[in-house]
Amino acid sequence: MMRNPIIEQLLNNFQKNVVTSNPVKTFSSNGKYLFIEFQPIGLDISSIQRDMYEKLTNDKAFIAIVVTGIIDIIDIKTINIFQNGKASGLTDCDLSTFKKMLTNWSEFAETIEENWINHFFA
């Protein structure tokens, strides 16, 4: 995870150890939210991050996607989608498919539907 000097200094103010999470981007549309976090190949999110995404996505308005790949050259290998408080598990993915997913999420955000997974895989 890329270190941020300001965050590193702020961490000293907490009484206990804390873990930071860096969703690279947060998207919001029509009261629905999409968090995307990128991880290098071979590095999984921590159990605390997993717990955070599971709790956050218990609210049907929130979806989180952890993308694994070679971020510098935008070479996506796998994704793990968190929705309804659960992780989908690692799924093979490429850039083209990921772009389609983002377009699909944007369309989904304009609906009253609550389950994006069903919408995406319909």
C-alpha atoms as an extended CHARMM CRD file, in Angstrom:
* protein
*
       122  EXT
         1         1  MET       CA              0.0000000000        0.0000000000        0.0000000000  PROA      1               0.0000000000
         2         2  MET       CA              1.3330000000        3.4340000000       -0.8950000000  PROA      2               0.0000000000
         3         3  ARG       CA              2.3070000000        5.3970000000        2.1980000000  PROA      3               0.0000000000
         4         4  ASN       CA              0.9880000000        8.8980000000        2.7640000000  PROA      4               0.0000000000
         5         5  PRO       CA              3.1990000000       10.9980000000        5.0730000000  PROA      5               0.0000000000
         6         6  ILE       CA              0.2370000000       12.9650000000        6.4650000000  PROA      6               0.0000000000
         7         7  ILE       CA             -1.7000000000        9.7960000000        7.2900000000  PROA      7               0.0000000000
         8         8  GLU       CA              1.4380000000        8.2500000000        8.8110000000  PROA      8               0.0000000000
         9         9  GLN       CA              1.7260000000       11.2140000000       11.2010000000  PROA      9               0.0000000000
        10        10  LEU       CA             -1.9740000000       11.0910000000       12.0830000000  PROA      10              0.0000000000
        11        11  LEU       CA             -1.7730000000        7.3840000000       12.9290000000  PROA      11              0.0000000000
        12        12  ASN       CA              0.3720000000        8.3020000000       15.9360000000  PROA      12              0.0000000000
        13        13  ASN       CA             -2.7240000000        9.9300000000       17.5100000000  PROA      13              0.0000000000
        14        14  PHE       CA             -4.6700000000        6.6910000000       17.8910000000  PROA      14              0.0000000000
        15        15  GLN       CA             -4.5670000000        4.8400000000       21.2180000000  PROA      15              0.0000000000
        16        16  LYS       CA             -4.4960000000        1.4010000000       19.5800000000  PROA      16              0.0000000000
        17        17  ASN       CA             -3.1380000000        0.0070000000       16.3640000000  PROA      17              0.0000000000
        18        18  VAL       CA             -5.3370000000        0.9020000000       13.4200000000  PROA      18              0.0000000000
        19        19  VAL       CA             -5.2960000000       -0.3090000000        9.8450000000  PROA      19              0.0000000000
        20        20  THR       CA             -5.8810000000        2.1020000000        7.0120000000  PROA      20              0.0000000000
        21        21  SER       CA             -7.6660000000        1.2370000000        3.8100000000  PROA      21              0.0000000000
        22        22  ASN       CA             -7.2560000000        3.1630000000        0.6110000000  PROA      22              0.0000000000
        23        23  PRO       CA            -10.1660000000        2.8140000000       -1.7440000000  PROA      23              0.0000000000
        24        24  VAL       CA             -8.5990000000        4.3460000000       -4.8220000000  PROA      24              0.0000000000
        25        25  LYS       CA            -11.8830000000        5.7520000000       -5.9540000000  PROA      25              0.0000000000
        26        26  THR       CA            -15.3830000000        6.1200000000       -4.5990000000  PROA      26              0.0000000000
        27        27  PHE       CA            -18.2380000000        6.5890000000       -7.0280000000  PROA      27              0.0000000000
        28        28  SER       CA            -21.7150000000        7.7700000000       -6.0670000000  PROA      28              0.0000000000
        29        29  SER       CA            -24.8480000000        7.9600000000       -8.1580000000  PROA      29              0.0000000000
        30        30  ASN       CA            -28.5000000000        8.1390000000       -7.2040000000  PROA      30              0.0000000000
        31        31  GLY       CA            -27.8310000000        7.1470000000       -3.5840000000  PROA      31              0.0000000000
        32        32  LYS       CA            -25.6760000000        4.1260000000       -4.4980000000  PROA      32              0.0000000000
        33        33  TYR       CA            -21.9530000000        3.8980000000       -3.7960000000  PROA      33              0.0000000000
        34        34  LEU       CA            -19.1040000000        1.9590000000       -5.3730000000  PROA      34              0.0000000000
        35        35  PHE       CA            -15.7060000000        1.6440000000       -3.6960000000  PROA      35              0.0000000000
        36        36  ILE       CA            -12.7830000000        0.3430000000       -5.7270000000  PROA      36              0.0000000000
        37        37  GLU       CA             -9.5330000000       -0.6970000000       -4.0750000000  PROA      37              0.0000000000
        38        38  PHE       CA             -6.5000000000       -1.8550000000       -6.0400000000  PROA      38              0.0000000000
        39        39  GLN       CA             -4.0660000000       -4.4440000000       -4.7080000000  PROA      39              0.0000000000
        40        40  PRO       CA             -0.8220000000       -5.6560000000       -6.2570000000  PROA      40              0.0000000000
        41        41  ILE       CA             -0.6400000000       -9.3010000000       -7.3310000000  PROA      41              0.0000000000
        42        42  GLY       CA              0.0940000000      -11.5680000000       -4.3720000000  PROA      42              0.0000000000
        43        43  LEU       CA             -1.1490000000       -9.0860000000       -1.7770000000  PROA      43              0.0000000000
        44        44  ASP       CA             -4.6190000000       -9.6060000000       -0.3460000000  PROA      44              0.0000000000
        45        45  ILE       CA             -6.5900000000       -7.1570000000        1.7460000000  PROA      45              0.0000000000
        46        46  SER       CA             -6.2500000000       -7.5720000000        5.4970000000  PROA      46              0.0000000000
        47        47  SER       CA             -8.8740000000       -9.2720000000        7.6460000000  PROA      47              0.0000000000
        48        48  ILE       CA             -9.7530000000       -5.8270000000        9.0340000000  PROA      48              0.0000000000
        49        49  GLN       CA            -10.3040000000       -4.4480000000        5.5220000000  PROA      49              0.0000000000
        50        50  ARG       CA            -12.3870000000       -7.5170000000        4.6380000000  PROA      50              0.0000000000
        51        51  ASP       CA            -14.4770000000       -6.9760000000        7.7730000000  PROA      51              0.0000000000
        52        52  MET       CA            -14.9080000000       -3.2920000000        6.8950000000  PROA      52              0.0000000000
        53        53  TYR       CA            -16.1570000000       -4.0650000000        3.3780000000  PROA      53              0.0000000000
        54        54  GLU       CA            -18.4740000000       -6.8080000000        4.6470000000  PROA      54              0.0000000000
        55        55  LYS       CA            -20.0220000000       -4.4690000000        7.2140000000  PROA      55              0.0000000000
        56        56  LEU       CA            -20.1960000000       -1.5300000000        4.8250000000  PROA      56              0.0000000000
        57        57  THR       CA            -21.8900000000       -3.5630000000        2.1120000000  PROA      57              0.0000000000
        58        58  ASN       CA            -24.5450000000       -4.8970000000        4.4680000000  PROA      58              0.0000000000
        59        59  ASP       CA            -26.2510000000       -1.6950000000        3.3500000000  PROA      59              0.0000000000
        60        60  LYS       CA            -27.5390000000       -2.5010000000       -0.1350000000  PROA      60              0.0000000000
        61        61  ALA       CA            -26.5240000000        0.9640000000       -1.3540000000  PROA      61              0.0000000000
        62        62  PHE       CA            -22.8270000000        0.0650000000       -1.0240000000  PROA      62              0.0000000000
        63        63  ILE       CA            -20.6780000000       -2.1810000000       -3.2160000000  PROA      63              0.0000000000
        64        64  ALA       CA            -16.9130000000       -2.6120000000       -2.9730000000  PROA      64              0.0000000000
        65        65  ILE       CA            -14.6190000000       -4.1910000000       -5.5320000000  PROA      65              0.0000000000
        66        66  VAL       CA            -11.0520000000       -5.1910000000       -4.7190000000  PROA      66              0.0000000000
        67        67  VAL       CA             -9.0780000000       -5.3560000000       -7.9490000000  PROA      67              0.0000000000
        68        68  THR       CA             -5.8190000000       -7.3070000000       -8.1140000000  PROA      68              0.0000000000
        69        69  GLY       CA             -3.2910000000       -6.8000000000      -10.8680000000  PROA      69              0.0000000000
        70        70  ILE       CA             -0.3040000000       -4.8210000000      -12.0480000000  PROA      70              0.0000000000
        71        71  ILE       CA             -1.6770000000       -1.3830000000      -11.3590000000  PROA      71              0.0000000000
        72        72  ASP       CA              1.0930000000        0.6570000000      -13.0540000000  PROA      72              0.0000000000
        73        73  ILE       CA              0.2080000000       -0.7760000000      -16.4590000000  PROA      73              0.0000000000
        74        74  ILE       CA             -3.4990000000       -1.3620000000      -15.7290000000  PROA      74              0.0000000000
        75        75  ASP       CA             -3.2310000000       -5.1310000000      -16.0690000000  PROA      75              0.0000000000
        76        76  ILE       CA             -6.1940000000       -6.4600000000      -14.0940000000  PROA      76              0.0000000000
        77        77  LYS       CA             -6.0480000000      -10.1310000000      -13.0770000000  PROA      77              0.0000000000
        78        78  THR       CA             -8.8190000000      -10.7390000000      -10.5250000000  PROA      78              0.0000000000
        79        79  ILE       CA            -11.6400000000       -9.0060000000       -8.7050000000  PROA      79              0.0000000000
        80        80  ASN       CA            -13.4380000000       -9.6800000000       -5.4460000000  PROA      80              0.0000000000
        81        81  ILE       CA            -16.8760000000       -8.0570000000       -5.1980000000  PROA      81              0.0000000000
        82        82  PHE       CA            -18.3870000000       -7.2610000000       -1.8050000000  PROA      82              0.0000000000
        83        83  GLN       CA            -22.1610000000       -6.9170000000       -1.7930000000  PROA      83              0.0000000000
        84        84  ASN       CA            -24.8730000000       -7.7590000000        0.7410000000  PROA      84              0.0000000000
        85        85  GLY       CA            -22.1860000000       -8.2070000000        3.3960000000  PROA      85              0.0000000000
        86        86  LYS       CA            -20.3860000000      -10.9830000000        1.5410000000  PROA      86              0.0000000000
        87        87  ALA       CA            -17.3780000000      -11.3460000000       -0.7250000000  PROA      87              0.0000000000
        88        88  SER       CA            -17.8240000000      -13.0970000000       -4.0620000000  PROA      88              0.0000000000
        89        89  GLY       CA            -14.3660000000      -14.6350000000       -3.8950000000  PROA      89              0.0000000000
        90        90  LEU       CA            -11.6070000000      -14.0530000000       -6.4080000000  PROA      90              0.0000000000
        91        91  THR       CA            -12.8470000000      -14.0550000000       -9.9840000000  PROA      91              0.0000000000
        92        92  ASP       CA            -10.6550000000      -13.7880000000      -13.0750000000  PROA      92              0.0000000000
        93        93  CYS       CA            -11.1140000000      -10.4530000000      -14.8030000000  PROA      93              0.0000000000
        94        94  ASP       CA             -9.4590000000       -8.2990000000      -17.4430000000  PROA      94              0.0000000000
        95        95  LEU       CA             -9.5630000000       -4.5770000000      -18.1970000000  PROA      95              0.0000000000
        96        96  SER       CA            -12.2580000000       -4.9000000000      -20.8510000000  PROA      96              0.0000000000
        97        97  THR       CA            -14.5710000000       -6.8350000000      -18.5290000000  PROA      97              0.0000000000
        98        98  PHE       CA            -13.8740000000       -4.4220000000      -15.6710000000  PROA      98              0.0000000000
        99        99  LYS       CA            -14.8030000000       -1.4420000000      -17.8560000000  PROA      99              0.0000000000
       100       100  LYS       CA            -18.0700000000       -3.1900000000      -18.7620000000  PROA      100             0.0000000000
       101       101  MET       CA            -18.7220000000       -3.7360000000      -15.0520000000  PROA      101             0.0000000000
       102       102  LEU       CA            -18.2820000000       -0.0170000000      -14.3560000000  PROA      102             0.0000000000
       103       103  THR       CA            -20.6620000000        0.8900000000      -17.1800000000  PROA      103             0.0000000000
       104       104  ASN       CA            -23.1090000000       -1.6720000000      -15.8670000000  PROA      104             0.0000000000
       105       105  TRP       CA            -22.8490000000       -0.2950000000      -12.3210000000  PROA      105             0.0000000000
       106       106  SER       CA            -23.5880000000        3.1750000000      -13.6530000000  PROA      106             0.0000000000
       107       107  GLU       CA            -26.7320000000        1.8360000000      -15.3430000000  PROA      107             0.0000000000
       108       108  PHE       CA            -27.6530000000       -0.1030000000      -12.1930000000  PROA      108             0.0000000000
       109       109  ALA       CA            -27.2870000000        3.0320000000      -10.0490000000  PROA      109             0.0000000000
       110       110  GLU       CA            -30.0870000000        4.6360000000      -12.0280000000  PROA      110             0.0000000000
       111       111  THR       CA            -32.5140000000        1.8060000000      -11.1640000000  PROA      111             0.0000000000
       112       112  ILE       CA            -34.4530000000        0.9840000000       -8.0180000000  PROA      112             0.0000000000
       113       113  GLU       CA            -32.9460000000       -2.5060000000       -8.0990000000  PROA      113             0.0000000000
       114       114  GLU       CA            -31.0230000000       -3.4620000000       -4.9590000000  PROA      114             0.0000000000
       115       115  ASN       CA            -28.7790000000       -6.2960000000       -6.0890000000  PROA      115             0.0000000000
       116       116  TRP       CA            -26.1220000000       -5.3020000000       -8.5920000000  PROA      116             0.0000000000
       117       117  ILE       CA            -24.7250000000       -8.8300000000       -8.8660000000  PROA      117             0.0000000000
       118       118  ASN       CA            -28.0560000000      -10.0390000000      -10.2420000000  PROA      118             0.0000000000
       119       119  HSD       CA            -28.2170000000       -6.9990000000      -12.5080000000  PROA      119             0.0000000000
       120       120  PHE       CA            -24.6770000000       -7.4710000000      -13.8010000000  PROA      120             0.0000000000
       121       121  PHE       CA            -24.8810000000      -11.2020000000      -14.4130000000  PROA      121             0.0000000000
       122       122  ALA       CA            -28.4270000000      -11.1440000000      -15.8590000000  PROA      122             0.0000000000
